[in-house]
Each structure stands twice: as C-alpha cells, then as structure tokens.
Amino acid sequence: ENADWDPERRYTTHKKNLTATFNDLYDKLGDRSIPLIAGGFPDTFCNEWPEATSAVLKAIHEGIVDDFGGKFVETKGLLSNAQKVDSNDIYHYCKESLRILGGKYFEKYQEIRK
C-alpha cells in the first residue's frame, strides 16, 4: 500500500476521475439518459486490500448512484477464481459468480427502465 494514498485521498482521486470520465462520456454521446450500473469487487480482493477497496467502492457508489442516478450491484458473497479454481486470482470472479453477476446487472437494468 502506498503511504501517499491514504483512504481519503484515494476516495477523492477516484471520485474526481469517475465524475470526469462519465461527464466526458455523456458529453461525447450527447445523451445523459444512458444508464450506468456498477458493481463491487470479489470479497477476496476486498479482504486483501480493505482500506483501498472501501475508498474506491465509496467513490464508485457515490459517483454512479448519487451523482449520475445509476445503480450499484451488490457483490458480497460471490466467489473469486482463487476461491473456486485454486488459483491466486483474487481479483476476478469465477464463471459461476459471473453468471450470477450478470443476472444482478440485468435486474438493476430492469429497475432503471421502469
């Protein structure tokens, strides 16, 4: 963990970057009605880097949901590759979790369309 990246600085930096990215995207597309949906990280990644991931997730949640009216998909309990296929990959979901995650994203999309 970089000592220069305390949780508040990490949050502020990610929030600023997310806001700029989505404002730029919407400006280029000329349509702010396109829905944004984001999700969390695998538990294994969050457990390995708790301060970093909590700051980033806070920025994602506030940026997508609060600032842009999007939806956030809860990912707690979904297994990573490290948990399912005996690898060191704590960063990515296993294929079963990806199927569940896809369903969760679709549910959020349906909520937006109502």
Secondary structure, DSSP 4 states (H G I P E B T S, - for coil): --TT--HHHHHHHHHHHHHHHHHHHHHHHT-TTS--EEE---HHHHHHSHHHHHHHHHHHHIIIIIIT--EEE--TTPPBHHHHSSSS--SSB-HHHHHHHHHHHHHHHHHHH-
